Every structure is written in structure tokens, then in C-alpha cells.
Amino acid sequence: MNAQPIGIYLEDESRFEFDFVKHLLKIKFFKETQPAGTIVSPFRMIKNEETFYLLIHNYDRMGERKIMIESINQNELVINHDNTSYKLRKVA
């Protein structure tokens, strides 16, 4: 799991979308089918023991946020946040 996710990943139930461009991440949140918010932030991948995380620097007013990466492959990204797994499929 050394490759960085580059491209647009959409969560299966369309609750959010991750758009990765080099070291910049844009996260769009949706409420039903309408956009509910957007975060644009630098990010980096870090490894803690055997677990990879997305470290998002300006996530909210609280500062940095770590999101665990459960798996990553060419067309799918699975993350775990607050003990909930989310499967995102690559759409672009």
C-alpha cells in the first residue's frame, strides 16, 4: 500500500466524495443529493506500525484529523472513521 490515491473516489451511498490531487484533498459532503459542505486541505499518508492513515491538516477548526485506510487498490479505497468503514470507488 505504497501508492497514493490520485483521482476522485465516491462513497457507495453518495454521502461524500474524496478528490485527491497530489498533496491536496477536497472532500465534498452530501445531504440526500444536495452538496452540504466542502473541505479543501493538504494531506499526507502516514504509517503507524502496520496501519496507514490519511492525515488531513485543515479538516475543521479542531485542526488535523487522521482517517485510517483499511485498503487501497486501483479502483477502490476503504477508510475507517469513528469505527465505521466506508467503501469509496474510483470514478475519475
Phi, psi and omega in degrees: 000057181264341184282140175279145175287123176237131181125192182250127180242129181247130179291143188308321182263015177056038175276331177201164182226134176252125178242106183262128173226108184047251183251023179238136182234131173246123178249123175254134177254141180237142172242113191059240181253002183262140175299135182246349179170161180218139174237131172240124187206148168295150177216165170208158176264135178233157179240126177242109188058247181252009184250135176264146179226150164270124175257109183259118192286313184246053187296313179204192181294344180280349178102227185287153177222134175256131176238124183287137174262115178281318177201155178213133173217191188300324186238010185208144176228126178244122180242160177230123180223129183052045178062025176234129177271140178232128176261125178244132178256144182286127181245348177201000000 
